[in-house]
Amino acid sequence: MNRVRHLYHDYDLPAGQIGFELTESVLLDKQQKAVAILEGLRDLGCRLAIDDFGTGYSSLSYLQELPVTTIKIDRSFIQGLSVSRGSAAIVAGVTGMAKELGLRVVAEGVETQEQLDALSRYHVNLIQGFFTGRPVPAAIFAERYLTRSVMA
């Protein structure tokens, strides 16, 4: 936690500029320790996401206890949106629950306009996937998207 505190200070970053993604299984294996660490990171202003939500050993009760800010819906559910009533039901349930809990929702693996259109029916804050762009090496990303003041 001290390292994160120093990053915010050393680079004069506003709150919310550092985020962590953790899988469900990591959170469940060490739940008590995870809660203490995540609360400290949240207090520093970090964004905290549960990655691949719904693919592990989900326990909905722990969503009330963990100080996370975001749920990321696994791409397997997004891929099945247009072909599986089950996937659509899961996406509807997860997004509705997240909205009621005040959590942000990221849909992973969005690759087509059809998937994006299907997601418009649900409470999704952000999308991730090839539809928005292909991965690029860090050096190219820095060259294209980061300002000189951030890199200095």
MDAnalysis code that builds the backbone (N, CA, C; Angstrom):
import MDAnalysis as mda
import numpy as np

u = mda.Universe.empty(456, n_residues=152, atom_resindex=np.repeat(np.arange(152), 3), trajectory=True)
u.add_TopologyAttr("name", ["N", "CA", "C"] * 152)
u.add_TopologyAttr("resid", np.arange(1, 153))
u.add_TopologyAttr("resname", ["MET", "ASN", "ARG", "VAL", "ARG", "HIS", "LEU", "TYR", "HIS", "ASP", "TYR", "ASP", "LEU", "PRO", "ALA", "GLY", "GLN", "ILE", "GLY", "PHE", "GLU", "LEU", "THR", "GLU", "SER", "VAL", "LEU", "LEU", "ASP", "LYS", "GLN", "GLN", "LYS", "ALA", "VAL", "ALA", "ILE", "LEU", "GLU", "GLY", "LEU", "ARG", "ASP", "LEU", "GLY", "CYS", "ARG", "LEU", "ALA", "ILE", "ASP", "ASP", "PHE", "GLY", "THR", "GLY", "TYR", "SER", "SER", "LEU", "SER", "TYR", "LEU", "GLN", "GLU", "LEU", "PRO", "VAL", "THR", "THR", "ILE", "LYS", "ILE", "ASP", "ARG", "SER", "PHE", "ILE", "GLN", "GLY", "LEU", "SER", "VAL", "SER", "ARG", "GLY", "SER", "ALA", "ALA", "ILE", "VAL", "ALA", "GLY", "VAL", "THR", "GLY", "MET", "ALA", "LYS", "GLU", "LEU", "GLY", "LEU", "ARG", "VAL", "VAL", "ALA", "GLU", "GLY", "VAL", "GLU", "THR", "GLN", "GLU", "GLN", "LEU", "ASP", "ALA", "LEU", "SER", "ARG", "TYR", "HIS", "VAL", "ASN", "LEU", "ILE", "GLN", "GLY", "PHE", "PHE", "THR", "GLY", "ARG", "PRO", "VAL", "PRO", "ALA", "ALA", "ILE", "PHE", "ALA", "GLU", "ARG", "TYR", "LEU", "THR", "ARG", "SER", "VAL", "MET", "ALA"])
u.atoms.positions = np.array([
    [0.816, -1.180, 0.000],
    [0.000, 0.000, 0.000],
    [0.871, 1.260, 0.000],
    [1.999, 1.177, 0.667],
    [2.905, 2.323, 0.675],
    [3.395, 2.644, -0.730],
    [3.644, 1.598, -1.516],
    [4.104, 1.815, -2.894],
    [3.060, 2.598, -3.692],
    [1.810, 2.244, -3.525],
    [0.730, 2.953, -4.229],
    [0.640, 4.394, -3.743],
    [0.726, 4.589, -2.453],
    [0.702, 5.942, -1.879],
    [1.829, 6.793, -2.488],
    [3.025, 6.184, -2.612],
    [4.171, 6.902, -3.198],
    [3.943, 7.210, -4.678],
    [3.311, 6.290, -5.410],
    [3.031, 6.553, -6.825],
    [2.108, 7.757, -6.983],
    [1.066, 7.806, -6.178],
    [0.177, 8.970, -6.227],
    [0.948, 10.250, -5.926],
    [1.787, 10.203, -4.920],
    [2.548, 11.384, -4.516],
    [3.614, 11.739, -5.551],
    [4.455, 10.776, -5.931],
    [5.587, 11.040, -6.826],
    [5.149, 11.572, -8.191],
    [4.025, 11.089, -8.673],
    [3.563, 11.501, -10.001],
    [2.405, 12.491, -9.938],
    [2.080, 12.948, -8.731],
    [1.029, 13.929, -8.522],
    [-0.260, 13.514, -9.242],
    [-0.650, 12.265, -8.997],
    [-1.831, 11.718, -9.650],
    [-3.091, 12.033, -8.849],
    [-4.152, 12.421, -9.551],
    [-5.423, 12.609, -8.849],
    [-6.007, 11.251, -8.468],
    [-6.861, 11.244, -7.469],
    [-7.510, 9.998, -7.033],
    [-8.208, 9.341, -8.209],
    [-8.195, 8.022, -8.220],
    [-8.868, 7.274, -9.273],
    [-8.015, 6.942, -10.465],
    [-6.753, 7.371, -10.464],
    [-5.895, 7.130, -11.618],
    [-5.174, 5.783, -11.568],
    [-5.209, 5.117, -10.451],
    [-4.610, 3.793, -10.332],
    [-5.730, 2.813, -10.050],
    [-5.722, 1.704, -10.776],
    [-6.756, 0.701, -10.585],
    [-6.168, -0.692, -10.519],
    [-6.871, -1.569, -9.867],
    [-6.471, -2.959, -9.730],
    [-7.624, -3.851, -10.137],
    [-7.293, -4.945, -10.834],
    [-8.280, -5.947, -11.193],
    [-7.892, -7.249, -10.522],
    [-8.836, -7.843, -9.830],
    [-8.599, -9.096, -9.122],
    [-9.640, -10.105, -9.542],
    [-9.241, -11.361, -9.692],
    [-10.208, -12.387, -10.036],
    [-10.984, -12.799, -8.800],
    [-12.156, -13.361, -9.028],
    [-12.991, -13.814, -7.915],
    [-12.254, -14.791, -7.019],
    [-11.536, -15.727, -7.637],
    [-10.895, -16.781, -6.848],
    [-9.857, -16.209, -5.893],
    [-9.117, -15.195, -6.307],
    [-8.133, -14.561, -5.424],
    [-8.839, -13.913, -4.239],
    [-9.952, -13.269, -4.507],
    [-10.691, -12.590, -3.445],
    [-11.307, -13.576, -2.459],
    [-11.772, -14.704, -2.949],
    [-12.411, -15.674, -2.065],
    [-11.410, -16.461, -1.243],
    [-10.237, -16.735, -1.814],
    [-9.232, -17.532, -1.104],
    [-8.740, -16.846, 0.161],
    [-8.578, -15.547, 0.111],
    [-8.036, -14.802, 1.249],
    [-8.948, -13.624, 1.546],
    [-10.212, -13.925, 1.786],
    [-11.218, -12.877, 1.876],
    [-10.934, -11.853, 2.967],
    [-10.617, -12.281, 4.178],
    [-10.400, -11.317, 5.264],
    [-9.207, -10.422, 4.988],
    [-8.114, -11.013, 4.543],
    [-6.924, -10.222, 4.227],
    [-7.205, -9.306, 3.034],
    [-7.931, -9.842, 2.049],
    [-8.259, -9.052, 0.861],
    [-9.073, -7.822, 1.224],
    [-10.040, -7.981, 2.099],
    [-10.894, -6.850, 2.489],
    [-10.063, -5.731, 3.097],
    [-9.164, -6.074, 3.997],
    [-8.331, -5.048, 4.650],
    [-7.459, -4.322, 3.636],
    [-6.841, -5.060, 2.743],
    [-5.970, -4.449, 1.733],
    [-6.790, -3.594, 0.772],
    [-7.909, -4.128, 0.315],
    [-8.738, -3.381, -0.631],
    [-9.323, -2.117, -0.014],
    [-9.691, -2.182, 1.241],
    [-10.190, -0.969, 1.905],
    [-9.108, 0.099, 1.949],
    [-7.877, -0.310, 2.230],
    [-6.765, 0.640, 2.236],
    [-6.533, 1.247, 0.863],
    [-6.576, 0.419, -0.179],
    [-6.393, 0.921, -1.546],
    [-7.539, 1.840, -1.950],
    [-8.758, 1.472, -1.580],
    [-9.915, 2.326, -1.888],
    [-9.772, 3.670, -1.196],
    [-9.301, 3.653, 0.056],
    [-9.114, 4.896, 0.793],
    [-8.063, 5.794, 0.143],
    [-7.132, 5.182, -0.591],
    [-6.131, 5.962, -1.334],
    [-6.704, 6.520, -2.638],
    [-7.903, 6.084, -3.001],
    [-8.535, 6.558, -4.228],
    [-8.391, 5.612, -5.396],
    [-7.936, 4.392, -5.157],
    [-7.765, 3.428, -6.239],
    [-9.118, 2.879, -6.692],
    [-9.189, 2.561, -7.973],
    [-10.344, 1.857, -8.520],
    [-10.083, 0.366, -8.331],
    [-11.078, -0.386, -7.950],
    [-10.921, -1.809, -7.664],
    [-11.977, -2.594, -8.427],
    [-11.539, -3.541, -9.247],
    [-12.463, -4.299, -10.087],
    [-12.344, -5.794, -9.833],
    [-13.480, -6.471, -9.915],
    [-13.494, -7.928, -9.919],
    [-13.528, -8.343, -11.384],
    [-12.479, -9.005, -11.826],
    [-12.351, -9.420, -13.221],
    [-13.026, -10.770, -13.428],
    [-13.507, -11.004, -14.648],
    [-14.105, -12.283, -15.038],
    [-15.240, -12.686, -14.110],
    [-16.049, -11.722, -13.694],
    [-17.109, -12.005, -12.739],
    [-18.070, -13.043, -13.302],
    [-18.413, -13.994, -12.468],
    [-19.373, -15.020, -12.835],
    [-18.750, -16.308, -13.320],
    [-17.432, -16.359, -13.456],
    [-16.789, -17.570, -13.967],
    [-16.126, -18.376, -12.870],
    [-15.986, -17.802, -11.703],
    [-15.310, -18.496, -10.606],
    [-16.313, -19.054, -9.622],
    [-15.961, -18.966, -8.379],
    [-16.802, -19.493, -7.316],
    [-17.589, -18.365, -6.691],
    [-18.439, -17.754, -7.477],
    [-19.171, -16.566, -7.043],
    [-19.962, -16.793, -5.762],
    [-19.843, -15.845, -4.889],
    [-20.702, -15.777, -3.723],
    [-21.216, -14.346, -3.691],
    [-22.480, -14.201, -3.986],
    [-23.026, -12.852, -4.090],
    [-22.943, -12.093, -2.785],
    [-22.915, -12.796, -1.680],
    [-22.859, -12.101, -0.397],
    [-21.562, -11.330, -0.219],
    [-20.475, -11.810, -0.812],
    [-19.218, -11.098, -0.611],
    [-19.163, -9.782, -1.363],
    [-20.043, -9.578, -2.334],
    [-20.071, -8.289, -3.031],
    [-20.449, -7.153, -2.087],
    [-21.208, -7.477, -1.067],
    [-21.576, -6.454, -0.095],
    [-20.434, -6.141, 0.857],
    [-19.492, -7.075, 1.011],
    [-18.415, -6.925, 1.979],
    [-17.125, -6.369, 1.379],
    [-16.870, -6.683, 0.127],
    [-15.626, -6.223, -0.493],
    [-15.769, -4.787, -0.961],
    [-14.761, -3.977, -0.737],
    [-14.846, -2.567, -1.135],
    [-14.471, -2.344, -2.599],
    [-15.060, -3.135, -3.496],
    [-14.755, -2.981, -4.919],
    [-15.634, -1.895, -5.521],
    [-15.196, -1.384, -6.660],
    [-15.937, -0.329, -7.337],
    [-16.494, -0.774, -8.678],
    [-15.983, -1.897, -9.194],
    [-16.292, -2.310, -10.559],
    [-16.412, -3.823, -10.653],
    [-17.329, -4.279, -11.494],
    [-17.427, -5.688, -11.859],
    [-17.197, -5.777, -13.360],
    [-16.334, -6.700, -13.755],
    [-16.079, -6.918, -15.171],
    [-16.730, -8.239, -15.579],
    [-17.693, -8.156, -16.495],
    [-18.402, -9.348, -16.946],
    [-17.516, -10.092, -17.939],
    [-17.305, -11.358, -17.694],
    [-16.437, -12.173, -18.526],
    [-16.928, -12.218, -19.970],
    [-15.977, -12.268, -20.873],
    [-16.277, -12.249, -22.302],
    [-17.146, -13.415, -22.746],
    [-17.082, -14.545, -22.045],
    [-17.889, -15.693, -22.451],
    [-19.379, -15.355, -22.429],
    [-19.813, -14.504, -21.506],
    [-21.212, -14.099, -21.462],
    [-21.536, -13.095, -22.560],
    [-20.581, -12.247, -22.881],
    [-20.781, -11.252, -23.948],
    [-20.848, -11.952, -25.298],
    [-19.970, -12.927, -25.508],
    [-19.950, -13.672, -26.765],
    [-21.283, -14.387, -26.999],
    [-21.934, -14.834, -25.929],
    [-23.175, -15.574, -26.065],
    [-24.431, -14.737, -26.050],
    [-24.306, -13.425, -25.951],
    [-25.484, -12.560, -25.821],
    [-26.525, -12.767, -26.915],
    [-26.096, -12.851, -28.154],
    [-27.061, -12.916, -29.254],
    [-27.538, -14.339, -29.539],
    [-26.908, -15.330, -28.921],
    [-27.274, -16.714, -29.236],
    [-27.788, -17.501, -28.035],
    [-27.641, -16.984, -26.842],
    [-27.991, -17.739, -25.656],
    [-28.852, -16.914, -24.706],
    [-30.051, -17.412, -24.448],
    [-30.902, -16.729, -23.472],
    [-30.239, -16.743, -22.100],
    [-29.468, -17.797, -21.832],
    [-28.769, -17.893, -20.553],
    [-27.758, -16.779, -20.373],
    [-26.966, -16.521, -21.411],
    [-25.969, -15.443, -21.327],
    [-26.656, -14.094, -21.138],
    [-27.737, -13.867, -21.869],
    [-28.472, -12.604, -21.734],
    [-29.040, -12.459, -20.330],
    [-29.540, -13.550, -19.776],
    [-30.095, -13.496, -18.420],
    [-29.012, -13.191, -17.395],
    [-27.835, -13.780, -17.583],
    [-26.734, -13.526, -16.650],
    [-26.284, -12.076, -16.744],
    [-26.137, -11.567, -17.965],
    [-25.723, -10.166, -18.135],
    [-26.767, -9.242, -17.523],
    [-28.042, -9.524, -17.737],
    [-29.105, -8.692, -17.157],
    [-29.051, -8.738, -15.632],
    [-28.872, -9.923, -15.086],
    [-28.826, -10.064, -13.630],
    [-27.636, -9.374, -13.006],
    [-26.460, -9.572, -13.602],
    [-25.234, -8.978, -13.051],
    [-25.284, -7.458, -13.154],
    [-25.715, -6.946, -14.298],
    [-25.746, -5.481, -14.456],
    [-26.790, -4.839, -13.552],
    [-27.937, -5.488, -13.403],
    [-28.965, -4.951, -12.506],
    [-28.504, -4.947, -11.062],
    [-27.884, -6.047, -10.647],
    [-27.373, -6.148, -9.278],
    [-26.282, -5.104, -9.043],
    [-25.370, -4.966, -10.005],
    [-24.280, -4.000, -9.860],
    [-24.825, -2.579, -9.742],
    [-25.803, -2.262, -10.536],
    [-26.394, -0.913, -10.465],
    [-26.970, -0.654, -9.074],
    [-27.691, -1.623, -8.539],
    [-28.288, -1.460, -7.211],
    [-27.233, -1.351, -6.114],
    [-26.076, -1.982, -6.331],
    [-24.987, -1.917, -5.346],
    [-24.070, -0.712, -5.568],
    [-24.358, 0.083, -6.594],
    [-23.538, 1.262, -6.874],
    [-22.193, 0.918, -7.487],
    [-22.115, -0.207, -8.211],
    [-20.860, -0.627, -8.839],
    [-20.878, -0.320, -10.322],
    [-19.701, -0.017, -10.847],
    [-19.551, 0.169, -12.293],
    [-19.465, -1.205, -12.944],
    [-19.870, -1.283, -14.220],
    [-19.836, -2.549, -14.954],
    [-19.032, -2.359, -16.232],
    [-18.090, -3.284, -16.449],
    [-17.313, -3.330, -17.677],
    [-17.656, -4.641, -18.388],
    [-18.011, -4.559, -19.647],
    [-18.265, -5.752, -20.463],
    [-16.983, -6.075, -21.217],
    [-16.432, -7.256, -20.950],
    [-15.189, -7.680, -21.593],
    [-15.484, -8.452, -22.881],
    [-14.587, -8.337, -23.837],
    [-14.667, -9.163, -25.037],
    [-15.663, -8.706, -26.076],
    [-15.986, -7.428, -26.097],
    [-16.913, -6.916, -27.109],
    [-16.153, -6.836, -28.435],
    [-16.652, -7.589, -29.420],
    [-15.940, -7.675, -30.699],
    [-16.767, -7.218, -31.885],
    [-18.083, -7.126, -31.743],
    [-18.935, -6.810, -32.889],
    [-19.945, -5.718, -32.550],
    [-20.465, -5.100, -33.593],
    [-21.532, -4.111, -33.431],
    [-22.771, -4.777, -32.839],
    [-23.029, -6.018, -33.231],
    [-24.179, -6.762, -32.707],
    [-24.089, -6.913, -31.181],
    [-22.915, -7.219, -30.686],
    [-22.728, -7.338, -29.235],
    [-22.914, -5.988, -28.554],
    [-22.358, -4.944, -29.153],
    [-22.519, -3.602, -28.597],
    [-23.993, -3.206, -28.562],
    [-24.715, -3.496, -29.635],
    [-26.147, -3.190, -29.683],
    [-26.900, -3.955, -28.597],
    [-26.565, -5.232, -28.418],
    [-27.225, -6.038, -27.387],
    [-26.945, -5.469, -25.996],
    [-25.739, -4.981, -25.773],
    [-25.373, -4.425, -24.466],
    [-26.106, -3.129, -24.149],
    [-26.621, -2.460, -25.169],
    [-27.312, -1.189, -24.933],
    [-28.570, -1.379, -24.084],
    [-29.043, -2.615, -23.945],
    [-30.232, -2.893, -23.114],
    [-29.888, -2.968, -21.633],
    [-28.601, -2.993, -21.311],
    [-28.175, -3.233, -19.935],
    [-27.394, -2.036, -19.396],
    [-27.256, -2.002, -18.085],
    [-26.508, -0.932, -17.415],
    [-25.013, -1.277, -17.438],
    [-24.344, -0.885, -18.543],
    [-22.911, -1.139, -18.711],
    [-22.217, 0.213, -18.840],
    [-21.187, 0.420, -18.015],
    [-20.480, 1.702, -18.038],
    [-19.401, 1.773, -19.100],
    [-18.695, 0.662, -19.291],
    [-17.585, 0.635, -20.243],
    [-17.563, -0.691, -20.977],
    [-16.961, -0.675, -22.174],
    [-16.735, -1.921, -22.889],
    [-15.244, -2.076, -23.134],
    [-14.835, -3.330, -23.243],
    [-13.457, -3.676, -23.566],
    [-13.515, -4.718, -24.656],
    [-12.587, -4.675, -25.574],
    [-12.547, -5.719, -26.590],
    [-12.052, -5.185, -27.915],
    [-11.928, -6.094, -28.869],
    [-11.390, -5.752, -30.182],
    [-12.271, -4.768, -30.928],
    [-13.543, -4.644, -30.563],
    [-14.411, -3.674, -31.219],
    [-13.865, -2.258, -31.045],
    [-13.275, -1.989, -29.889],
    [-12.743, -0.650, -29.626],
    [-11.296, -0.496, -30.061],
    [-10.608, -1.581, -30.322],
    [-9.224, -1.505, -30.772],
    [-8.440, -2.740, -30.390],
    [-7.441, -3.016, -31.171],
    [-6.560, -4.157, -30.930],
    [-5.475, -3.767, -29.932],
    [-4.918, -4.743, -29.216],
    [-3.811, -4.452, -28.301],
    [-2.600, -3.901, -29.073],
    [-1.866, -3.016, -28.427],
    [-0.637, -2.475, -29.008],
    [0.478, -2.577, -27.974],
    [1.720, -2.688, -28.424],
    [2.838, -2.706, -27.475],
    [2.865, -1.418, -26.642],
    [3.369, -1.534, -25.416],
    [3.390, -0.403, -24.489],
    [4.088, 0.816, -25.081],
    [5.184, 0.622, -25.779],
    [5.925, 1.753, -26.341],
    [5.086, 2.509, -27.371],
    [4.366, 1.794, -28.200],
    [3.516, 2.441, -29.199],
    [2.355, 3.155, -28.521],
    [1.768, 2.529, -27.505],
    [0.693, 3.181, -26.758],
    [1.181, 4.489, -26.160],
    [2.340, 4.451, -25.509],
    [2.891, 5.650, -24.884],
    [3.131, 6.740, -25.923],
    [3.650, 6.348, -27.062],
    [3.943, 7.314, -28.130],
    [2.662, 7.955, -28.665],
    [1.617, 7.162, -28.823],
    [0.364, 7.657, -29.398],
    [-0.517, 8.415, -28.417],
    [-0.576, 7.928, -27.160],
    [-1.640, 8.384, -26.272],
    [-1.210, 9.148, -25.028],
    [0.025, 9.033, -24.631],
    [0.436, 9.715, -23.409],
    [1.089, 11.052, -23.746],
    [0.788, 12.036, -22.914],
    [1.396, 13.334, -23.133],
    [2.816, 13.325, -22.575],
    [3.600, 14.228, -23.018],
    [4.996, 14.309, -22.527],
    [5.066, 14.585, -21.027],
    [4.114, 15.364, -20.513],
    [4.169, 15.697, -19.087],
    [3.929, 14.467, -18.217],
    [3.104, 13.534, -18.681],
    [2.849, 12.318, -17.920],
    [4.065, 11.414, -17.962],
    [4.762, 11.380, -19.100],
    [5.898, 10.478, -19.260],
    [7.154, 11.006, -18.577],
    [7.215, 12.282, -18.307],
    [8.431, 12.870, -17.720],
    [8.674, 12.420, -16.308],
])
